[in-house]
Amino acid sequence: LDMLVPMKCLQQALHTFQNDIH
C-alpha cells in the first residue's frame, strides 16, 4: 500500500524533469 505514494512522487518528478528539458 505504501508503494502508491512513491509512484505518484516519481511521476510528478518525471513530468517536472521533462518540462525542464524542453
Biopython code that builds the backbone (N, CA, C, O; Angstrom):
import numpy as np
from Bio.PDB.StructureBuilder import StructureBuilder

atoms = [
    (1, "LEU", "N", (0.839, -1.204, 0.000)),
    (1, "LEU", "CA", (0.000, 0.000, 0.000)),
    (1, "LEU", "C", (0.873, 1.253, 0.000)),
    (1, "LEU", "O", (0.460, 2.317, -0.461)),
    (2, "ASP", "N", (2.081, 1.103, 0.524)),
    (2, "ASP", "CA", (2.971, 2.261, 0.609)),
    (2, "ASP", "C", (3.627, 2.556, -0.736)),
    (2, "ASP", "O", (4.309, 3.569, -0.893)),
    (3, "MET", "N", (3.419, 1.675, -1.694)),
    (3, "MET", "CA", (4.097, 1.852, -2.982)),
    (3, "MET", "C", (3.394, 2.883, -3.859)),
    (3, "MET", "O", (3.981, 3.407, -4.806)),
    (4, "LEU", "N", (2.139, 3.171, -3.539)),
    (4, "LEU", "CA", (1.373, 4.094, -4.375)),
    (4, "LEU", "C", (1.898, 5.523, -4.226)),
    (4, "LEU", "O", (1.889, 6.301, -5.180)),
    (5, "VAL", "N", (2.353, 5.854, -3.025)),
    (5, "VAL", "CA", (2.825, 7.229, -2.788)),
    (5, "VAL", "C", (4.105, 7.533, -3.565)),
    (5, "VAL", "O", (4.154, 8.529, -4.286)),
    (6, "PRO", "N", (5.139, 6.703, -3.439)),
    (6, "PRO", "CA", (6.380, 6.954, -4.189)),
    (6, "PRO", "C", (6.146, 6.981, -5.696)),
    (6, "PRO", "O", (6.818, 7.716, -6.421)),
    (7, "MET", "N", (5.202, 6.188, -6.160)),
    (7, "MET", "CA", (4.927, 6.156, -7.592)),
    (7, "MET", "C", (4.408, 7.514, -8.050)),
    (7, "MET", "O", (4.821, 8.038, -9.085)),
    (8, "LYS", "N", (3.497, 8.074, -7.259)),
    (8, "LYS", "CA", (2.952, 9.385, -7.617)),
    (8, "LYS", "C", (4.052, 10.433, -7.578)),
    (8, "LYS", "O", (4.111, 11.321, -8.428)),
    (9, "CYS", "N", (4.914, 10.321, -6.589)),
    (9, "CYS", "CA", (6.022, 11.274, -6.451)),
    (9, "CYS", "C", (6.948, 11.153, -7.657)),
    (9, "CYS", "O", (7.414, 12.154, -8.201)),
    (10, "LEU", "N", (7.205, 9.920, -8.061)),
    (10, "LEU", "CA", (8.102, 9.677, -9.185)),
    (10, "LEU", "C", (7.497, 10.242, -10.470)),
    (10, "LEU", "O", (8.196, 10.850, -11.282)),
    (11, "GLN", "N", (6.182, 10.033, -10.645)),
    (11, "GLN", "CA", (5.515, 10.533, -11.840)),
    (11, "GLN", "C", (5.604, 12.055, -11.898)),
    (11, "GLN", "O", (5.856, 12.639, -12.952)),
    (12, "GLN", "N", (5.392, 12.681, -10.746)),
    (12, "GLN", "CA", (5.457, 14.146, -10.691)),
    (12, "GLN", "C", (6.871, 14.612, -11.041)),
    (12, "GLN", "O", (7.051, 15.570, -11.793)),
    (13, "ALA", "N", (7.857, 13.931, -10.493)),
    (13, "ALA", "CA", (9.251, 14.297, -10.761)),
    (13, "ALA", "C", (9.561, 14.121, -12.245)),
    (13, "ALA", "O", (10.282, 14.926, -12.834)),
    (14, "LEU", "N", (9.021, 13.076, -12.838)),
    (14, "LEU", "CA", (9.269, 12.820, -14.252)),
    (14, "LEU", "C", (8.700, 13.955, -15.099)),
    (14, "LEU", "O", (9.348, 14.428, -16.034)),
    (15, "HIS", "N", (7.487, 14.388, -14.766)),
    (15, "HIS", "CA", (6.864, 15.480, -15.515)),
    (15, "HIS", "C", (7.699, 16.756, -15.393)),
    (15, "HIS", "O", (7.919, 17.467, -16.374)),
    (16, "THR", "N", (8.156, 17.027, -14.179)),
    (16, "THR", "CA", (8.966, 18.234, -13.970)),
    (16, "THR", "C", (10.268, 18.115, -14.752)),
    (16, "THR", "O", (10.741, 19.089, -15.338)),
    (17, "PHE", "N", (10.837, 16.929, -14.757)),
    (17, "PHE", "CA", (12.096, 16.699, -15.467)),
    (17, "PHE", "C", (11.914, 16.937, -16.967)),
    (17, "PHE", "O", (12.733, 17.606, -17.599)),
    (18, "GLN", "N", (10.840, 16.387, -17.531)),
    (18, "GLN", "CA", (10.589, 16.546, -18.962)),
    (18, "GLN", "C", (10.341, 18.010, -19.297)),
    (18, "GLN", "O", (10.807, 18.506, -20.323)),
    (19, "ASN", "N", (9.606, 18.700, -18.428)),
    (19, "ASN", "CA", (9.310, 20.113, -18.671)),
    (19, "ASN", "C", (10.589, 20.935, -18.613)),
    (19, "ASN", "O", (10.735, 21.923, -19.333)),
    (20, "ASP", "N", (11.513, 20.522, -17.752)),
    (20, "ASP", "CA", (12.765, 21.255, -17.593)),
    (20, "ASP", "C", (13.637, 21.104, -18.840)),
    (20, "ASP", "O", (14.370, 22.023, -19.205)),
    (21, "ILE", "N", (13.555, 19.953, -19.481)),
    (21, "ILE", "CA", (14.404, 19.686, -20.647)),
    (21, "ILE", "C", (13.939, 20.499, -21.855)),
    (21, "ILE", "O", (14.749, 21.098, -22.562)),
    (22, "HIS", "N", (12.659, 20.512, -22.075)),
    (22, "HIS", "CA", (12.134, 21.195, -23.267)),
    (22, "HIS", "C", (12.221, 22.704, -23.144)),
    (22, "HIS", "O", (11.822, 23.423, -24.060)),
]
sb = StructureBuilder()
sb.init_structure("model")
sb.init_model(0)
sb.init_chain("A")
sb.init_seg("    ")
for serial, (resi, resn, name, xyz) in enumerate(atoms, 1):
    if name == "N":
        sb.init_residue(resn, " ", resi, " ")
    sb.init_atom(name, np.array(xyz, "f"), 0.0, 1.0, " ", f" {name:<3s}", serial, name[0])
structure = sb.get_structure()
